[in-house]
Amino acid sequence: MPSTRQPPSVNRPIERRFSRYDAGVCVLALLMAYVLKRHYSTATADELAWILRPTASVVAVLTGTDFVAEANTGFVSKNLFYIIAPSCAGLNFLIIVLCMSIFALSREVASAGKKALVFVGCAATAYLFTVLVNAVRILIAIKLHMAGILPEGLTAEQFHRIEGIAVYFSFLCLFFFSLQRLVIRRRHVSRCNPYY
């Protein structure tokens, strides 16, 4: 008589108990999120140079215009009349991407060493992705500003905020679906080797 058991679904995670390593990764991710948020709430442009400088460099390459660092202001382009200020750092976006990726991927590996590698990889990916998305958002804002596009009833600041929300939300959705595909692919591989 043929077996009626269904093969394991590639979308179903391998059953693992929540280990102390999982708890440690979650606590560390939340602690990192708290520290970043706390830092961002009081940081000056100079203290955020670790993310503003690479963002300004990418925007400079995309626009062909130099952005010069100005103390306590940010990175300024006199040609474009544009400032990459602390509000352009995208730290909230970075925190969301960091936590989303760590929480999604850390349970997909079994050993503490692999969890540590996942954590470092997620942090690096979140940083690089944030710099890229910041640059895209600023490039769009510059193009809209140069084209003189400002919907009636909105101030320039309100329109800039709406544009930022739309760009960040779109890239968060893209990141989420990419992460989901990665997890499904990882589960497919781990069906044969649960300790992978």
Biotite code that builds the C-alpha atoms (Angstrom):
import biotite.structure as struc

atoms = struc.array([
    struc.Atom([0.000, 0.000, 0.000], chain_id="A", res_id=1, res_name="MET", atom_name="CA", element="C"),
    struc.Atom([1.513, 3.386, -1.000], chain_id="A", res_id=2, res_name="PRO", atom_name="CA", element="C"),
    struc.Atom([2.406, 5.817, 1.781], chain_id="A", res_id=3, res_name="SER", atom_name="CA", element="C"),
    struc.Atom([0.014, 8.694, 2.364], chain_id="A", res_id=4, res_name="THR", atom_name="CA", element="C"),
    struc.Atom([2.653, 10.847, 4.055], chain_id="A", res_id=5, res_name="ARG", atom_name="CA", element="C"),
    struc.Atom([3.246, 14.156, 2.356], chain_id="A", res_id=6, res_name="GLN", atom_name="CA", element="C"),
    struc.Atom([6.821, 15.233, 1.590], chain_id="A", res_id=7, res_name="PRO", atom_name="CA", element="C"),
    struc.Atom([8.058, 18.089, 3.766], chain_id="A", res_id=8, res_name="PRO", atom_name="CA", element="C"),
    struc.Atom([7.237, 21.504, 2.384], chain_id="A", res_id=9, res_name="SER", atom_name="CA", element="C"),
    struc.Atom([10.160, 23.653, 1.365], chain_id="A", res_id=10, res_name="VAL", atom_name="CA", element="C"),
    struc.Atom([8.304, 26.605, 2.857], chain_id="A", res_id=11, res_name="ASN", atom_name="CA", element="C"),
    struc.Atom([8.024, 25.024, 6.280], chain_id="A", res_id=12, res_name="ARG", atom_name="CA", element="C"),
    struc.Atom([10.958, 25.730, 8.603], chain_id="A", res_id=13, res_name="PRO", atom_name="CA", element="C"),
    struc.Atom([12.947, 22.897, 10.084], chain_id="A", res_id=14, res_name="ILE", atom_name="CA", element="C"),
    struc.Atom([11.631, 22.384, 13.584], chain_id="A", res_id=15, res_name="GLU", atom_name="CA", element="C"),
    struc.Atom([14.155, 23.721, 16.059], chain_id="A", res_id=16, res_name="ARG", atom_name="CA", element="C"),
    struc.Atom([13.663, 24.826, 19.584], chain_id="A", res_id=17, res_name="ARG", atom_name="CA", element="C"),
    struc.Atom([14.376, 28.435, 20.407], chain_id="A", res_id=18, res_name="PHE", atom_name="CA", element="C"),
    struc.Atom([17.897, 28.126, 21.785], chain_id="A", res_id=19, res_name="SER", atom_name="CA", element="C"),
    struc.Atom([19.891, 30.366, 24.087], chain_id="A", res_id=20, res_name="ARG", atom_name="CA", element="C"),
    struc.Atom([21.898, 31.351, 21.001], chain_id="A", res_id=21, res_name="TYR", atom_name="CA", element="C"),
    struc.Atom([18.682, 32.521, 19.296], chain_id="A", res_id=22, res_name="ASP", atom_name="CA", element="C"),
    struc.Atom([17.813, 34.519, 22.412], chain_id="A", res_id=23, res_name="ALA", atom_name="CA", element="C"),
    struc.Atom([21.313, 36.018, 22.458], chain_id="A", res_id=24, res_name="GLY", atom_name="CA", element="C"),
    struc.Atom([21.100, 37.054, 18.799], chain_id="A", res_id=25, res_name="VAL", atom_name="CA", element="C"),
    struc.Atom([17.682, 38.673, 19.354], chain_id="A", res_id=26, res_name="CYS", atom_name="CA", element="C"),
    struc.Atom([18.881, 40.536, 22.450], chain_id="A", res_id=27, res_name="VAL", atom_name="CA", element="C"),
    struc.Atom([22.022, 41.697, 20.647], chain_id="A", res_id=28, res_name="LEU", atom_name="CA", element="C"),
    struc.Atom([19.994, 42.906, 17.632], chain_id="A", res_id=29, res_name="ALA", atom_name="CA", element="C"),
    struc.Atom([17.578, 44.834, 19.860], chain_id="A", res_id=30, res_name="LEU", atom_name="CA", element="C"),
    struc.Atom([20.472, 46.308, 21.840], chain_id="A", res_id=31, res_name="LEU", atom_name="CA", element="C"),
    struc.Atom([22.151, 47.398, 18.602], chain_id="A", res_id=32, res_name="MET", atom_name="CA", element="C"),
    struc.Atom([18.871, 48.945, 17.419], chain_id="A", res_id=33, res_name="ALA", atom_name="CA", element="C"),
    struc.Atom([18.527, 50.833, 20.709], chain_id="A", res_id=34, res_name="TYR", atom_name="CA", element="C"),
    struc.Atom([22.108, 52.130, 20.581], chain_id="A", res_id=35, res_name="VAL", atom_name="CA", element="C"),
    struc.Atom([21.700, 53.283, 16.958], chain_id="A", res_id=36, res_name="LEU", atom_name="CA", element="C"),
    struc.Atom([18.382, 55.004, 17.722], chain_id="A", res_id=37, res_name="LYS", atom_name="CA", element="C"),
    struc.Atom([19.803, 56.663, 20.828], chain_id="A", res_id=38, res_name="ARG", atom_name="CA", element="C"),
    struc.Atom([22.888, 57.817, 18.914], chain_id="A", res_id=39, res_name="HIS", atom_name="CA", element="C"),
    struc.Atom([20.767, 59.170, 16.052], chain_id="A", res_id=40, res_name="TYR", atom_name="CA", element="C"),
    struc.Atom([18.518, 61.190, 18.378], chain_id="A", res_id=41, res_name="SER", atom_name="CA", element="C"),
    struc.Atom([21.385, 63.438, 19.502], chain_id="A", res_id=42, res_name="THR", atom_name="CA", element="C"),
    struc.Atom([24.078, 63.023, 16.832], chain_id="A", res_id=43, res_name="ALA", atom_name="CA", element="C"),
    struc.Atom([25.489, 65.928, 14.846], chain_id="A", res_id=44, res_name="THR", atom_name="CA", element="C"),
    struc.Atom([26.393, 65.738, 11.168], chain_id="A", res_id=45, res_name="ALA", atom_name="CA", element="C"),
    struc.Atom([30.019, 65.131, 12.139], chain_id="A", res_id=46, res_name="ASP", atom_name="CA", element="C"),
    struc.Atom([29.031, 62.199, 14.366], chain_id="A", res_id=47, res_name="GLU", atom_name="CA", element="C"),
    struc.Atom([26.971, 60.709, 11.518], chain_id="A", res_id=48, res_name="LEU", atom_name="CA", element="C"),
    struc.Atom([29.788, 61.002, 8.971], chain_id="A", res_id=49, res_name="ALA", atom_name="CA", element="C"),
    struc.Atom([30.119, 57.176, 9.041], chain_id="A", res_id=50, res_name="TRP", atom_name="CA", element="C"),
    struc.Atom([26.882, 56.992, 7.023], chain_id="A", res_id=51, res_name="ILE", atom_name="CA", element="C"),
    struc.Atom([26.555, 60.485, 5.526], chain_id="A", res_id=52, res_name="LEU", atom_name="CA", element="C"),
    struc.Atom([30.015, 60.453, 3.882], chain_id="A", res_id=53, res_name="ARG", atom_name="CA", element="C"),
    struc.Atom([29.490, 57.240, 1.850], chain_id="A", res_id=54, res_name="PRO", atom_name="CA", element="C"),
    struc.Atom([25.975, 58.389, 0.950], chain_id="A", res_id=55, res_name="THR", atom_name="CA", element="C"),
    struc.Atom([27.355, 61.724, -0.272], chain_id="A", res_id=56, res_name="ALA", atom_name="CA", element="C"),
    struc.Atom([30.054, 59.887, -2.241], chain_id="A", res_id=57, res_name="SER", atom_name="CA", element="C"),
    struc.Atom([27.491, 57.722, -4.061], chain_id="A", res_id=58, res_name="VAL", atom_name="CA", element="C"),
    struc.Atom([25.292, 60.755, -4.792], chain_id="A", res_id=59, res_name="VAL", atom_name="CA", element="C"),
    struc.Atom([28.356, 62.632, -6.065], chain_id="A", res_id=60, res_name="ALA", atom_name="CA", element="C"),
    struc.Atom([29.129, 59.786, -8.482], chain_id="A", res_id=61, res_name="VAL", atom_name="CA", element="C"),
    struc.Atom([25.511, 59.621, -9.682], chain_id="A", res_id=62, res_name="LEU", atom_name="CA", element="C"),
    struc.Atom([25.179, 63.385, -10.174], chain_id="A", res_id=63, res_name="THR", atom_name="CA", element="C"),
    struc.Atom([28.732, 64.219, -11.210], chain_id="A", res_id=64, res_name="GLY", atom_name="CA", element="C"),
    struc.Atom([28.797, 66.958, -8.577], chain_id="A", res_id=65, res_name="THR", atom_name="CA", element="C"),
    struc.Atom([31.042, 67.254, -5.536], chain_id="A", res_id=66, res_name="ASP", atom_name="CA", element="C"),
    struc.Atom([29.596, 67.297, -2.032], chain_id="A", res_id=67, res_name="PHE", atom_name="CA", element="C"),
    struc.Atom([31.872, 69.028, 0.461], chain_id="A", res_id=68, res_name="VAL", atom_name="CA", element="C"),
    struc.Atom([31.785, 68.350, 4.211], chain_id="A", res_id=69, res_name="ALA", atom_name="CA", element="C"),
    struc.Atom([30.826, 71.355, 6.328], chain_id="A", res_id=70, res_name="GLU", atom_name="CA", element="C"),
    struc.Atom([31.171, 71.125, 10.091], chain_id="A", res_id=71, res_name="ALA", atom_name="CA", element="C"),
    struc.Atom([27.883, 70.615, 11.973], chain_id="A", res_id=72, res_name="ASN", atom_name="CA", element="C"),
    struc.Atom([25.919, 70.885, 8.702], chain_id="A", res_id=73, res_name="THR", atom_name="CA", element="C"),
    struc.Atom([26.546, 67.835, 6.561], chain_id="A", res_id=74, res_name="GLY", atom_name="CA", element="C"),
    struc.Atom([27.692, 67.495, 2.963], chain_id="A", res_id=75, res_name="PHE", atom_name="CA", element="C"),
    struc.Atom([26.927, 70.446, 0.722], chain_id="A", res_id=76, res_name="VAL", atom_name="CA", element="C"),
    struc.Atom([26.723, 70.821, -3.045], chain_id="A", res_id=77, res_name="SER", atom_name="CA", element="C"),
    struc.Atom([26.879, 74.468, -3.994], chain_id="A", res_id=78, res_name="LYS", atom_name="CA", element="C"),
    struc.Atom([26.107, 73.599, -7.622], chain_id="A", res_id=79, res_name="ASN", atom_name="CA", element="C"),
    struc.Atom([22.878, 71.773, -6.777], chain_id="A", res_id=80, res_name="LEU", atom_name="CA", element="C"),
    struc.Atom([21.954, 73.939, -3.759], chain_id="A", res_id=81, res_name="PHE", atom_name="CA", element="C"),
    struc.Atom([21.503, 70.751, -1.755], chain_id="A", res_id=82, res_name="TYR", atom_name="CA", element="C"),
    struc.Atom([22.602, 69.643, 1.720], chain_id="A", res_id=83, res_name="ILE", atom_name="CA", element="C"),
    struc.Atom([22.913, 66.025, 2.835], chain_id="A", res_id=84, res_name="ILE", atom_name="CA", element="C"),
    struc.Atom([22.100, 66.644, 6.487], chain_id="A", res_id=85, res_name="ALA", atom_name="CA", element="C"),
    struc.Atom([21.639, 64.339, 9.515], chain_id="A", res_id=86, res_name="PRO", atom_name="CA", element="C"),
    struc.Atom([17.968, 63.897, 8.595], chain_id="A", res_id=87, res_name="SER", atom_name="CA", element="C"),
    struc.Atom([19.220, 62.199, 5.395], chain_id="A", res_id=88, res_name="CYS", atom_name="CA", element="C"),
    struc.Atom([21.122, 59.509, 7.325], chain_id="A", res_id=89, res_name="ALA", atom_name="CA", element="C"),
    struc.Atom([18.324, 56.936, 7.119], chain_id="A", res_id=90, res_name="GLY", atom_name="CA", element="C"),
    struc.Atom([19.113, 55.427, 10.526], chain_id="A", res_id=91, res_name="LEU", atom_name="CA", element="C"),
    struc.Atom([15.502, 54.340, 11.109], chain_id="A", res_id=92, res_name="ASN", atom_name="CA", element="C"),
    struc.Atom([15.600, 52.503, 7.773], chain_id="A", res_id=93, res_name="PHE", atom_name="CA", element="C"),
    struc.Atom([18.922, 50.913, 8.746], chain_id="A", res_id=94, res_name="LEU", atom_name="CA", element="C"),
    struc.Atom([17.473, 49.705, 12.061], chain_id="A", res_id=95, res_name="ILE", atom_name="CA", element="C"),
    struc.Atom([14.431, 48.138, 10.364], chain_id="A", res_id=96, res_name="ILE", atom_name="CA", element="C"),
    struc.Atom([16.526, 46.381, 7.711], chain_id="A", res_id=97, res_name="VAL", atom_name="CA", element="C"),
    struc.Atom([19.017, 45.190, 10.325], chain_id="A", res_id=98, res_name="LEU", atom_name="CA", element="C"),
    struc.Atom([16.379, 43.716, 12.654], chain_id="A", res_id=99, res_name="CYS", atom_name="CA", element="C"),
    struc.Atom([14.289, 42.283, 9.817], chain_id="A", res_id=100, res_name="MET", atom_name="CA", element="C"),
    struc.Atom([17.231, 40.409, 8.327], chain_id="A", res_id=101, res_name="SER", atom_name="CA", element="C"),
    struc.Atom([18.658, 39.187, 11.647], chain_id="A", res_id=102, res_name="ILE", atom_name="CA", element="C"),
    struc.Atom([15.304, 37.947, 12.943], chain_id="A", res_id=103, res_name="PHE", atom_name="CA", element="C"),
    struc.Atom([14.544, 36.230, 9.615], chain_id="A", res_id=104, res_name="ALA", atom_name="CA", element="C"),
    struc.Atom([17.897, 34.558, 9.056], chain_id="A", res_id=105, res_name="LEU", atom_name="CA", element="C"),
    struc.Atom([19.424, 33.764, 12.457], chain_id="A", res_id=106, res_name="SER", atom_name="CA", element="C"),
    struc.Atom([16.984, 30.904, 13.178], chain_id="A", res_id=107, res_name="ARG", atom_name="CA", element="C"),
    struc.Atom([17.785, 29.360, 9.816], chain_id="A", res_id=108, res_name="GLU", atom_name="CA", element="C"),
    struc.Atom([21.193, 28.159, 11.022], chain_id="A", res_id=109, res_name="VAL", atom_name="CA", element="C"),
    struc.Atom([21.886, 25.829, 13.920], chain_id="A", res_id=110, res_name="ALA", atom_name="CA", element="C"),
    struc.Atom([25.322, 26.576, 15.325], chain_id="A", res_id=111, res_name="SER", atom_name="CA", element="C"),
    struc.Atom([26.428, 29.584, 17.356], chain_id="A", res_id=112, res_name="ALA", atom_name="CA", element="C"),
    struc.Atom([29.287, 30.251, 14.946], chain_id="A", res_id=113, res_name="GLY", atom_name="CA", element="C"),
    struc.Atom([26.957, 30.391, 11.945], chain_id="A", res_id=114, res_name="LYS", atom_name="CA", element="C"),
    struc.Atom([24.558, 32.627, 13.861], chain_id="A", res_id=115, res_name="LYS", atom_name="CA", element="C"),
    struc.Atom([27.457, 35.013, 14.534], chain_id="A", res_id=116, res_name="ALA", atom_name="CA", element="C"),
    struc.Atom([28.339, 35.009, 10.818], chain_id="A", res_id=117, res_name="LEU", atom_name="CA", element="C"),
    struc.Atom([24.692, 35.683, 9.934], chain_id="A", res_id=118, res_name="VAL", atom_name="CA", element="C"),
    struc.Atom([24.631, 38.572, 12.409], chain_id="A", res_id=119, res_name="PHE", atom_name="CA", element="C"),
    struc.Atom([27.762, 40.179, 10.942], chain_id="A", res_id=120, res_name="VAL", atom_name="CA", element="C"),
    struc.Atom([26.539, 39.587, 7.398], chain_id="A", res_id=121, res_name="GLY", atom_name="CA", element="C"),
    struc.Atom([23.144, 41.138, 8.180], chain_id="A", res_id=122, res_name="CYS", atom_name="CA", element="C"),
    struc.Atom([24.768, 44.191, 9.787], chain_id="A", res_id=123, res_name="ALA", atom_name="CA", element="C"),
    struc.Atom([27.051, 44.728, 6.771], chain_id="A", res_id=124, res_name="ALA", atom_name="CA", element="C"),
    struc.Atom([24.181, 44.195, 4.323], chain_id="A", res_id=125, res_name="THR", atom_name="CA", element="C"),
    struc.Atom([21.902, 46.594, 6.227], chain_id="A", res_id=126, res_name="ALA", atom_name="CA", element="C"),
    struc.Atom([24.605, 49.282, 6.195], chain_id="A", res_id=127, res_name="TYR", atom_name="CA", element="C"),
    struc.Atom([25.401, 48.954, 2.482], chain_id="A", res_id=128, res_name="LEU", atom_name="CA", element="C"),
    struc.Atom([21.727, 48.726, 1.521], chain_id="A", res_id=129, res_name="PHE", atom_name="CA", element="C"),
    struc.Atom([20.938, 51.840, 3.565], chain_id="A", res_id=130, res_name="THR", atom_name="CA", element="C"),
    struc.Atom([23.712, 53.828, 1.880], chain_id="A", res_id=131, res_name="VAL", atom_name="CA", element="C"),
    struc.Atom([22.408, 52.762, -1.542], chain_id="A", res_id=132, res_name="LEU", atom_name="CA", element="C"),
    struc.Atom([18.766, 53.554, -0.730], chain_id="A", res_id=133, res_name="VAL", atom_name="CA", element="C"),
    struc.Atom([19.723, 56.911, 0.832], chain_id="A", res_id=134, res_name="ASN", atom_name="CA", element="C"),
    struc.Atom([21.605, 57.798, -2.346], chain_id="A", res_id=135, res_name="ALA", atom_name="CA", element="C"),
    struc.Atom([18.628, 56.856, -4.538], chain_id="A", res_id=136, res_name="VAL", atom_name="CA", element="C"),
    struc.Atom([16.239, 58.842, -2.336], chain_id="A", res_id=137, res_name="ARG", atom_name="CA", element="C"),
    struc.Atom([18.494, 61.915, -2.422], chain_id="A", res_id=138, res_name="ILE", atom_name="CA", element="C"),
    struc.Atom([18.991, 61.611, -6.179], chain_id="A", res_id=139, res_name="LEU", atom_name="CA", element="C"),
    struc.Atom([15.207, 61.527, -6.715], chain_id="A", res_id=140, res_name="ILE", atom_name="CA", element="C"),
    struc.Atom([14.787, 64.525, -4.377], chain_id="A", res_id=141, res_name="ALA", atom_name="CA", element="C"),
    struc.Atom([17.433, 66.474, -6.305], chain_id="A", res_id=142, res_name="ILE", atom_name="CA", element="C"),
    struc.Atom([15.783, 65.664, -9.660], chain_id="A", res_id=143, res_name="LYS", atom_name="CA", element="C"),
    struc.Atom([12.346, 66.703, -8.342], chain_id="A", res_id=144, res_name="LEU", atom_name="CA", element="C"),
    struc.Atom([13.813, 69.916, -6.903], chain_id="A", res_id=145, res_name="HIS", atom_name="CA", element="C"),
    struc.Atom([15.606, 70.780, -10.156], chain_id="A", res_id=146, res_name="MET", atom_name="CA", element="C"),
    struc.Atom([12.429, 70.101, -12.149], chain_id="A", res_id=147, res_name="ALA", atom_name="CA", element="C"),
    struc.Atom([10.495, 72.463, -9.857], chain_id="A", res_id=148, res_name="GLY", atom_name="CA", element="C"),
    struc.Atom([7.926, 69.796, -9.007], chain_id="A", res_id=149, res_name="ILE", atom_name="CA", element="C"),
    struc.Atom([5.949, 70.710, -5.905], chain_id="A", res_id=150, res_name="LEU", atom_name="CA", element="C"),
    struc.Atom([2.304, 69.591, -5.607], chain_id="A", res_id=151, res_name="PRO", atom_name="CA", element="C"),
    struc.Atom([-0.125, 72.317, -4.646], chain_id="A", res_id=152, res_name="GLU", atom_name="CA", element="C"),
    struc.Atom([-0.927, 72.491, -0.960], chain_id="A", res_id=153, res_name="GLY", atom_name="CA", element="C"),
    struc.Atom([2.388, 70.987, 0.160], chain_id="A", res_id=154, res_name="LEU", atom_name="CA", element="C"),
    struc.Atom([5.471, 72.723, 1.413], chain_id="A", res_id=155, res_name="THR", atom_name="CA", element="C"),
    struc.Atom([8.861, 71.659, 0.055], chain_id="A", res_id=156, res_name="ALA", atom_name="CA", element="C"),
    struc.Atom([9.602, 69.975, 3.392], chain_id="A", res_id=157, res_name="GLU", atom_name="CA", element="C"),
    struc.Atom([6.323, 68.013, 3.373], chain_id="A", res_id=158, res_name="GLN", atom_name="CA", element="C"),
    struc.Atom([6.869, 66.882, -0.212], chain_id="A", res_id=159, res_name="PHE", atom_name="CA", element="C"),
    struc.Atom([10.441, 65.844, 0.603], chain_id="A", res_id=160, res_name="HIS", atom_name="CA", element="C"),
    struc.Atom([9.153, 63.784, 3.549], chain_id="A", res_id=161, res_name="ARG", atom_name="CA", element="C"),
    struc.Atom([6.472, 62.078, 1.407], chain_id="A", res_id=162, res_name="ILE", atom_name="CA", element="C"),
    struc.Atom([9.050, 61.268, -1.265], chain_id="A", res_id=163, res_name="GLU", atom_name="CA", element="C"),
    struc.Atom([11.331, 59.784, 1.401], chain_id="A", res_id=164, res_name="GLY", atom_name="CA", element="C"),
    struc.Atom([8.541, 57.634, 2.839], chain_id="A", res_id=165, res_name="ILE", atom_name="CA", element="C"),
    struc.Atom([7.618, 56.336, -0.630], chain_id="A", res_id=166, res_name="ALA", atom_name="CA", element="C"),
    struc.Atom([11.226, 55.453, -1.488], chain_id="A", res_id=167, res_name="VAL", atom_name="CA", element="C"),
    struc.Atom([11.982, 53.833, 1.867], chain_id="A", res_id=168, res_name="TYR", atom_name="CA", element="C"),
    struc.Atom([8.731, 51.840, 1.856], chain_id="A", res_id=169, res_name="PHE", atom_name="CA", element="C"),
    struc.Atom([9.314, 50.612, -1.711], chain_id="A", res_id=170, res_name="SER", atom_name="CA", element="C"),
    struc.Atom([12.832, 49.438, -0.901], chain_id="A", res_id=171, res_name="PHE", atom_name="CA", element="C"),
    struc.Atom([11.686, 47.826, 2.363], chain_id="A", res_id=172, res_name="LEU", atom_name="CA", element="C"),
    struc.Atom([9.139, 45.792, 0.383], chain_id="A", res_id=173, res_name="CYS", atom_name="CA", element="C"),
    struc.Atom([11.841, 44.818, -2.130], chain_id="A", res_id=174, res_name="LEU", atom_name="CA", element="C"),
    struc.Atom([14.174, 43.815, 0.709], chain_id="A", res_id=175, res_name="PHE", atom_name="CA", element="C"),
    struc.Atom([11.440, 41.827, 2.472], chain_id="A", res_id=176, res_name="PHE", atom_name="CA", element="C"),
    struc.Atom([10.551, 39.808, -0.639], chain_id="A", res_id=177, res_name="PHE", atom_name="CA", element="C"),
    struc.Atom([14.224, 39.188, -1.426], chain_id="A", res_id=178, res_name="SER", atom_name="CA", element="C"),
    struc.Atom([14.755, 38.006, 2.149], chain_id="A", res_id=179, res_name="LEU", atom_name="CA", element="C"),
    struc.Atom([11.720, 35.750, 1.907], chain_id="A", res_id=180, res_name="GLN", atom_name="CA", element="C"),
    struc.Atom([13.077, 34.132, -1.272], chain_id="A", res_id=181, res_name="ARG", atom_name="CA", element="C"),
    struc.Atom([16.447, 33.633, 0.400], chain_id="A", res_id=182, res_name="LEU", atom_name="CA", element="C"),
    struc.Atom([14.822, 31.914, 3.398], chain_id="A", res_id=183, res_name="VAL", atom_name="CA", element="C"),
    struc.Atom([12.754, 29.624, 1.156], chain_id="A", res_id=184, res_name="ILE", atom_name="CA", element="C"),
    struc.Atom([15.854, 28.679, -0.857], chain_id="A", res_id=185, res_name="ARG", atom_name="CA", element="C"),
    struc.Atom([17.793, 28.053, 2.367], chain_id="A", res_id=186, res_name="ARG", atom_name="CA", element="C"),
    struc.Atom([15.014, 25.800, 3.683], chain_id="A", res_id=187, res_name="ARG", atom_name="CA", element="C"),
    struc.Atom([15.011, 23.839, 0.449], chain_id="A", res_id=188, res_name="HIS", atom_name="CA", element="C"),
    struc.Atom([18.743, 23.117, 0.889], chain_id="A", res_id=189, res_name="VAL", atom_name="CA", element="C"),
    struc.Atom([18.385, 22.333, 4.601], chain_id="A", res_id=190, res_name="SER", atom_name="CA", element="C"),
    struc.Atom([15.740, 19.655, 4.046], chain_id="A", res_id=191, res_name="ARG", atom_name="CA", element="C"),
    struc.Atom([18.561, 17.244, 3.252], chain_id="A", res_id=192, res_name="CYS", atom_name="CA", element="C"),
    struc.Atom([20.878, 18.525, 5.966], chain_id="A", res_id=193, res_name="ASN", atom_name="CA", element="C"),
    struc.Atom([19.096, 19.976, 9.046], chain_id="A", res_id=194, res_name="PRO", atom_name="CA", element="C"),
    struc.Atom([22.456, 21.041, 10.542], chain_id="A", res_id=195, res_name="TYR", atom_name="CA", element="C"),
    struc.Atom([23.440, 23.063, 7.463], chain_id="A", res_id=196, res_name="TYR", atom_name="CA", element="C"),
])
